[in-house]
Amino acid sequence: MNRQKILPPSDFGELFTFIADYPDAEFGELVSGLRSSPNYLIDRDFALDLAKRVGLSLSQLATIISRLQYLYGNISPAIFDTELPREDVVRQLLEEIKERHPEESEIVISEHLVKRLSRLLEPFPSNEKDEKIERLKAGFIDSAFEFATLVDLRPFFSEMEDGTPGKIEGYLPTTQLRFRTNSEDSARSEVIVNLTEEDLKELIKVLDRGSKKLEIAKEAIAQMGGVLG
């Protein structure tokens, strides 16, 4: 398979086009591999092997997994709370995505897509303890996922006597941070912020401090009775 022809689905439209158009054999292998672990949480070695078998890069597979986790988190409660067939729930989800995300208006909701997406979003077998842990992890506020950065070089122009821009005297490097959330509000589903070099260093320090606090908390909890999840 020619890997260069497969685009990583960074948006819903690309993901659904990918799912609908993927060859049957590779799609079956992808479904089997992704659903081998609850919530698509496969380890890196297995992911590398799966990506190779279905003709994807690891980053492409990771993007697909993050999108499916978002969709599954929205659709699994609906499936359990309704008597509608799973395919009807999936079709409703697709229609809601088109309505809430105007940029995804090109999505074609075909029966072929609905059937394939239903296979991927079939509820995972779980027990009451697993479900409680997932609810505790999710909490009641939006969750962030799919983080990405972009380094940008912004030109600094000299100014002529008449106030018009002159020549470029240099460039200022800046970083943009983008992440998505599982918010139902389309205005909050994607966040993009600008970071100076100092901002980026401070963010790294804050995240590193948070990571160390988490490890200390997990060690303390382990001594009291164990860490769940």
N, C-alpha and C positions, 0 to 999 in steps of 0.2 A: 504494500500500500504506500502511496506517495504521501508522506507526512506533511509536506509543505502545503497540500491542498486542504488540510483540516485546520479550521480557524478555532482558536480557543474561545469558548462562549463567555465573553466578559459581561454580556447583557442578556436579559431574558430572551429577546428575539433571536439572538445568535444561538443561545442554548437550545431553544425549541426547534430551530431550523436544523441544528446539528442532530438532535434526537430523531427528527422525522426523516432525515436523509441518510443516516448512517447505515451501511450495509447490514443485512440481517445477521450474518454470522458474527461479525464484530460486535454488533449491538447485543446479541445474546450473551457473548462472552463478557461484555461490559456489565450487563445486568447481574449476571451470576457473581462476578467478582465484587462489585460494589455492595451487593446485598449479603455478602458473606459475613459481615460484621454489623451489629446494630448501629443505626445512624450513620452508616457508611464510614465508620472509623477504622479503616484498614491501616496497618502499619506501613512504614516507608518501604521496606524490602518487598512486601507484597504489592504495594502500589507501583514500584519500579517494574516488577515482573508483569503486572496487569497492563500497564501502559505500553510495554513492549509488545504484548500479545495482541492488543487491539489497535496498534499503530498510532499512539498518542505520545506526546512528551509528558514528563512528570508534571510540569506546570499546567499543561492543558487539563490533565486529569484532576489536579488539585482544584482548578477553577470550577470544573464540573461538579466535584464533590461539595464545594462550598455553596454552590447554587442549589443543589439538591437538598442539602441540609436546611437551607432557608425555606424551600418549598415544603419539605416534609414537616418542619416545625409548624407551618401554617395549616397544613392539610390533615395531619394525623388526628388532631382533636375533632375536626369536622367530620371525619369518617366515623369515629367512634360515637359521636353525638347525634348522628342522623341515621335514618333507615334507607337513605338514598344509596344506590349502587356506587361503588368507588369511582367508576368512570364519570358519573354525573357530577360528583364532587370535584373531580379533576377539571371537568369542563367549566364548572362555575369558577374555579380558581383562575383558569386561563382568562375567562371573561373579566374577572375582577382586575387582573394584572393589566389588561388592555385599557380598562377604564381608569385605573389609578395612575398608570404610567403612559401618558400621551405619546412619549417617544417610542413606545412599543406598539404603535398602532398597526404596524405592518405584519404583526403576528397572524398567521393563518391557522385557525382552530379546526384542523381536520380530524376525522375519526381515527386516522392512522396515528397522528400525534397523541390524541387522547389515550388510545390503547397503549402506546409505548410508554407514555409518561405514567400511566396507571401502574404498569409493571414496575417501574422504578420507585414509585411512591407507595407501593403496597406496605401496609403496616408491618413493622418488625415484631416478631414475637418478643414479648417482654413480661416482666412480672411487676407486681405492685411496687416493690422496692425500687426497681429501675425507674419507673415512672415518677416516683416521688423525688428521686435524686435529680432527674432532668428538670422537674419543676423548680426545685431549689436553685439549680444552676441558672435557669432562665430568669427567675425573679419576676418583678412586675414592671421593669423598665426596659427600654430598647437595648438589644445586644448588638455589638459591633463585629464585623467580619470583613474579610477580603481587603486587607490593608495594602496600600501601594504608595510609592513616592516618585516624584518627578523632579529632577534637578533642572532649573531654568537659568539661562544667562540673559540678564536684562541689560540692554545697552544704555550707557550714560552719554548723552549728547551735550556738546558745548552749545553755547547760545550766542547768536550773532547780535550785533548792536541794535538791529531792528526787532529783536525778540524772536526771530525765527530760529529753528534748530540748525546747528552747524554740523560738524563732523562728530563721529563716535570717538570718544576719548578713552573708553574702557567698558568693562562689563561687570555687572554685579551678580554673583551667583546666589540663587535662592532655592528653597526646596518647597514643593507642594506636597502635602500629605492628603491622601484620599482614603476614605473607608466607607463601607456601606453599613446600614443598620436594618433590622427586621421590623422597623416601624411601618405601620399601615398608612401613615401620612407620607405621601410621595415627596413632600417638601423636606422631610427629615430622613428619607431613605438613603440619601447619599450626602456625605459631608466632605468638603474640600477646604483646607486651610493653608495659608501661606506661612512658612517658617523661615526666619533668618538662621544663619549659622549658629548664633547664640541660642535661639529658640530650640533648634534641633538638639544641641548639646544638653540643654536643660531637660528636654523631653526624655532623652536617653537616660539621664541621671534619675529622673522621676520613675521611669519604667523599671530601671534596674533596682531602685530602692523598693518598689512595689513587689518585684519578683523575690527579693531577699526576704521581705516581710512574709510573703506567702509561704516560702520554704520554712521559715521559723514557726509559723502558725501550724503548718502540716506536721512538723516534728513534735510540737507540743500536743496536738490532737492525737497523734499516733500513740503517745504515751498514756493518753486517757481512754483510748478505746478504738482508735483506727480512723483512717481517712476514707470517706466514701467517694467514689467517682474520680 
